[in-house]
């Protein structure tokens, strides 16, 4: 059993994590049945703790999880008996599942994808890094055991973060169904309960994962999830689930007239000696104007921001070129075409040449250009550094999408005249993460705002499960959301409290001015 747990702890293969967890559960269940200890355990990891001869790493993980479940907000399991469906197994969906499970809810996560394969790097604020360590990062892998050791930039790949949170979710008793499409929620009048209609994901939707091909997980026997009381919408920006449940979405327009363009690419790591001399960096033209003017003169690339992250699997770049320089370079073929960044309007060969010029530019004194270092480490058989995924991607962030509200209650039927609008069978629907508010990537807001939105929603749901009215629950989350929308690099000290170690489920522990109106 200790060797089996070590496989579970260290594997990056989702199938292997599923399989080893199932065997560990059976072994622990049999052992605890013999000892008469099964009924004492709220979470699977507690069964493992008592039944397995654990290594020091396992014992350290149990200590971290024990410390988390001992927090006052979780001790009484305020959401006990609340069956919740989380749509989306991205970082925020899995983090929401963990939070609701800690609160005592029964949680099912569904996601149409069967891969955790996105290698793009996420910039993390310090609190996010400490939060992940408290949930088992540096013990559970991936991310690697040196997570957080980069002195230049705190970061993690999307897939590594998903795999970490996936393992924590299993240890806490979350059911995760990959390869499963959410279709709709519907009221079952015969059984007087809400159910979610699910179906196996189509092959085309399963293949939408970005980046490297990953591991295929068991596909659920999708049909439906019955008896649900709450749905958490966490399937990313562009999600329409909130709208189908009565929530509105708005787009905020940039003040600038031209398109705000982002460009992302991942080059393969060679892990050679030259690569060791490059370090992650983040730069903005307004602070490094002479350097960015030199870049323009030597490459023709006019950038506003440049971020480089030396990840485990790739050299990750994200930059903001002006549309003018992309037109001049021939990357954008027709400046009048709509949409401007439509794939048929992009010259892929010239985009590749543009990227290689930029990444061959020396941004930091005393360090080689990143692509030059990677090229130096190539084997003689290779001519150029390859992309680590399907290739570079351009995106337009001129408009930012967000929900006007984060929570709705859905009634099985429209209330009759004179009836109280709050019914005992109403379904709670909450939106979190990128589905709630599209991230502004230059400030690394995606995960910090996403995790805060999860805690805000969990706090409101716990209040509702504890007897708060729908009106109070709405006001609770609306007040938190008003603060969340203002969180940014420039506003963090005025919006957020200084003591990050005290951040918890209660929005008042994080937002300076939080109060329920």
N, C-alpha and C positions, 0 to 999 in steps of 0.2 A: 504493500500500500504506500509506503513512503516514496518508493521509486515511481509509482504511478502518479502520485501528487506532484512530484518533480517534473514529470512530463507535462501535466496540466499547467503548472506554474510557468514553464518556460516556452511552451509551444507557441508558434505563430500561426499554426494551422487550425482553422476553426473546426474542421471535422474532428481533429484529434482532441481539441478542447472539449467538444461535445461528448465524444466517446469516453475519454478518461473521467470526465465529471460523472457520467452515468454509472461507470463501474465503481468509482469511489462512493457514490451515493448508495449503491447496493451493498457494498462491503460495510459501510458505516451503519446502514439501516439494520443489517443482520446482526452486527455486533451490539448495537444499542438495544435491539429486541431482546437479546440474551441478557443484557444488563438492566432491562426495564426502564431505559432512559429516553425512549423516543418522544414521549409526550412533553418532555421538558424543553424541547428545542423549537424556537420560532423560525430559525434559519438553517439551511443545510450545512453551512460551515460549522455550526455548533455541533452537529452530529459528527463531522469530520474531526473536530478538535478532541472530542471525547473518545473516538474509536480508533484513531490512527496514531501510530508512533511517529510523531511529526519531527521534521528537521527544524533547525533554528529559524530558517526562513519562514516555514509554515507557522511556527509559534509567534514570530514577529507579526505576521499577517493577522493571525487570530487576535493578537493584542490590539492592533489598529482597528479591526472591525468591532471588537468588544468596546473599545473606547468610543466609537461612533454610535453604536446602538444604546450606549449608556447616557447619551445626551438627554436632557429633560424633555425635549420635544418629541423624542421617539419612545421614551420609556413606557408610556401608557398605550402605545399603538392606537392613536386617535382615529385612524382610518380602517381599523380592523373590520373585516367583512365587506369592505368596499371593493367591488370588482372593477378594475380599470383596464382600458385598452390604450396602449401607446402606439401611435402610427408613425413609424420611422425609427430605424436602429442606427441613426447617426449619433454623434457624440451627445447631443442634447436629448435625443430620445432615450438613449440608454441611461443618461444621467437622471432623467425624469423617472424612469422605471426604478432605479436604485432608490431615489428619494421617496417615492410612494411606497415602495416595499418596506423601507425603514419605518414609515409611518403606519405600517400594518396592513396596507391594502394588498389584495391579490392582483398581480400585474401580469398582463400578456403584452408582448411587443411583437408587432408584425412589420415586415419590410419586404418590398418586392425584390430587392437585390439579394443575390446569394454570395456576394463577395464583400470583404472589407479590403479594398484594394487601392483607395485613393492615397497617393503618396505626397500630395501637396502638403506643405508645412504650415502649421498654425502658430502664429505668434501668441504667446501666453503672457498675461499679466502675472505678477508675482503671486497674488492670491490664488490664481488658478493652479499654479505649480504646487503650492503648498496643499491645496485641496486634493489634488491628484495623489500626492505622496501620502496623505492621510487615508486615502482609499486603497493604497497598496502599490502605487508606482514605486519603482526601484526594487520591489520584491516580485510582483507579477511582471512577466515580460510577454510581449513587448509593451511599452517602449523599453529600450535597453536599461540595464541596471545603473548606468551613469546618467539617467534622465535628470535634467536640471543642472548638469555640471558645466555646460557651455557658458563661459563668462561673458560672451558677446550678445547672446540672444537666447531667451527661454522659448523653446519651441518643441513641437511634437508633430509627427505626421498624422493625418486624419485617420489612416488605417490603424496605426499603432494605438491611438487614443481609443478607437472603437474596440479593439481587441482587449485592452485593459478593462474598459468599462463593461464589456460583454462578460468577462470572467467574474468580475465583482458581482454583476447582476445574477449570474448563475449561483454563486456562493450565497446570495441572499434569497434565492428562491423565485427569481423572475423566470417566466416561460418566454423563450425567444423563438419566434417562427419566421425564418427567412424564406425567401422565395414565395412570399404570400402577399397578395394584393388586397388592400382594403377597398371594398366596393361602396358600402353605405351603412348607416345605422337605420334600424327600423324597429317600430314598436310591435311586439308580439302580443296582441290582445288576448289570445287564448291563454297564455301563461302569465300575462300581466307583467311583462318585463321587456327591457331593451335588449336588442341583440345587434351584433355587427356582422354584416355579411362579408365573408372573405372568399377568395378564390386563389388557386395556384397562379403565380405570376406567369405571364407569357414569356417565351424565350427572348423576345425583343427587349422587354423591360428588364429582364435579368442581365442583359448584356450592356446596360447603360453605365455600368461602373466605370469611373475614370481611372486612368493610370494602369498599373500592372495588373495582369490577370491574377486573381487570388484563389482562395480555396472555396470549394463548394460545400455548403452546409446542408444538413438534412432539410428537405423541403417539407413543409407541413402538409398534413391532410386537411387542407383548408376547406371550410364549409361555413363556419360561423362561430362567434363567441357570444354566448348567451348570458343573460343576467348582469349586464354591465351597468354601472352607475355613472361612469365618467369616461370621457375620451380625451386623450392628450394628443394634440396635433403637432407632430415634430418631424414632418417629412420635407423640410427645407423650403427655401423661398420659391415662390411660384405655386405653393400649395393652394388648392381650392377648397379643401375640406372645411376650413373655418367659414368660408362664404356659404357653403351648402347648409351650414347650421346657423345662418343668420348674422354672421359677423361681416363687417365691411372692411375693404382694403382700399388704401389710397396710395398714389404715387407722388413722391415729392420730386420736384424738378430742380436740377442744378441751376445756379444763378448764371453759369457760363453759357455762352451761345453755342459753342462747339461741343462735340461729343467728348465725354470723359472716358478714356480708353485704358483698359488694363491688359497687360500681356504677361502670361505665365508660361514658364517652361521648366522642364526637369532634364538635366543631363546625367548620364550614368556616372556613378563613382568608380574610379579605378583603384582607390585605396593605395596609391603608390606614394613614394617619398615626396614628390613635388606637391601633391595635394595637401600634405600635412602643413604646408606653409601658408595656406589660405584660411581665413577666418570669416565667420558670418558678419554681415554689416547691414545697416539700414541708413539711407541718406535721402535728404530732400533738397531739391535745387535751391530753395530759398535760403538754406543755411550753407550750401556748398556751391555757390554760384560760379566761381572761377573754374572749379573742377567740372561742372556740368557744361560750361561753355567750351571747355577743352574737349569734352566728349562730343559735343555737337560738331566742332570743327574737324575732328579726326574721323568721325564715323557717320555724321549726318543724322544722328539720333538726338532728338530734342526730348529729354525726359523731365518729368516733374518729381518723380520718386523712384528710388531703386532699392530693392531689398534682396539680399542674398542670404540663403541659409544653407549651411553645409549639413545636410541630413545624413542619416545612416545609409539610405538607398540612393540618394541623388544629390546633385547640386541644384538647388531650387531657386529660381529667380522669379520675382514679380516686379513689374515696372509699369510706369504710366507714360507711354509715348504720346506726343500730340498727334492729332489726325493729320496735321500738315506734314510732319516728317514722314509719316507712313505713306502718304500720297506721293511725296517727293521720291521716296525709295521704291515706289512701284508696288508696295505691298497692297495698298488699296488701289484697285484698278480704275474705279469710276467714282469720283467724289460726289456725284449726284444720286448714286444708287441708294435705294431704300430696301432693307436696312443696310446701313453703311458697312457693317461687319458681317454681312451674309457670306457664307462660305464660298458662294459662287463669285463673290467680289474680291476675294483674297487670293493673291498669287503666293502659293505655298513655298515655292523655291526662293522667292525674294524675301519672304518672311523668315525663312531659315537663314538666309545670308544676313539679314538685318540683325537677328538675334546673335549670330556668331560674331559679328562686329562688336556689338555692345558688350558681350561677355568676354571678349578678348581685350577689353580696355582695362587698364590698371586703375582701379578706383582707390586703392590704399597704398600709400608709400611704404616701401619695405616689404611688400607682399606681391607675388606675381598676379597677373590677371587670372581669373579662375579657369577660363577655358584653356589658356596657355598651359597652366599647371596640369590640368586633366589630360591635355594632348601630350605633354611631355611624358606622362606615365603610361601612354598607350603601348601595347605590344607592337612589334614591327609589322604584324599581319594586318593591323587595323589602320585605316587612313584618317579617320576623324572620330571624334567623340560622338557616340550615339545618344539619342534621347532615351530616357528611362521609362517613358510611357508612350502614348500614341502621338506625341508631338506637341508643339506650342499651341496655346489657345488665346484668342483675343476676346475680350468681353467689354460691354458698354455699361458703365455705372453712372451714366448721366442722371438716371432716374432711380430713386430708392423706394422700394415697396415696403409697406408696413400695414398691419391691422390697426384700425382705429380703437378697437377694444380687444382685450386678451381673453375674455370669458363670456360665454352665453349659456343660458339654460333653455333646453328644448323640451316643449311639452308634447305628450303623446297626441294631443288634439288641441285645437284652439279652445280657450276657455269660453264658456257661455257668458252671456251678459250677467253681470252681478257677481260672477264667481271670482274668487281669489286667483290671481294670476299664478301664484306659487302652488304647484301641485306636488304631492308626495312622490310621484313617479317621473318627475322632470329629470332629464339627462344633462349633466354638466359637461360642457365642452370648453377646454382651455387650449390656447395656442402658445407654443414656446419656441425658443431658438430662432433660426433664420426664417422659419415660417411666420413668426410673429413680427420680426423687424429685420430687414435685410442688413447684413453687416457692412460696415465701412472698413475695408481691409487695411488701408494704410495705417490705421491706428490699432490694429489687432483687437477689434471690438467683438468679433464673432463669438468667441468662446466665453469671454467674461460676461457679456450681455446675455448670451445663451444660458449659462449656468445660473446667473441671477434670475432670469425669467423662470427657470425650473424651480428655484427656491421660492420665488414669489407665488407661483401657481400652487406649489405644494403647501405653502402656508395658508392660502385661501381655501384649498380643498380640505385641509385639516380642520379649519374653522367651520366649514360647512358640514363636514362629517360629525363635528362636535355639537351641532345644533344651531349654528348661525343661520339666519334667514338668507334667502337668495339676494335680497337687497344689500345686506351687510357684506355678504361674500363678494358681490360685484364691486362694491365700494372699496373693499380691502384690496382686491387685485388691481382695480383701476388706479388707486392712489400709488401703489407700487410701480405700476406701468408708467405713470407720468414721470416718476423719478428715473426709471430705467431708460426712457427715451433720451434723457439729457446726459447720460453717462458718456464721457469721451475723454481723450487724453488731456484736453485743456480744462475740463470741468471736474475731473475726478476728485480733487481736493475740496471743492465746494459742494458736490453732490454726495460723496461717500464719506463715511466716518473714517477716521485715521487709523484706528486699531483693527487691522485686517484679521488678526487672530481671533477676534470676537465675532466675525461674520458667521451667521447661522441662518436657520430657516426663517425666523422672524424678520420681515423687511426693516423693522426699526433697528435691527442690529447692524444694518448696512447703510441705509439712507439717512442722511442727517435730519431731514425735515419730514420724515414719514409720519403721517397720521391719517386715520380713516375719516374722511369727510362725512 
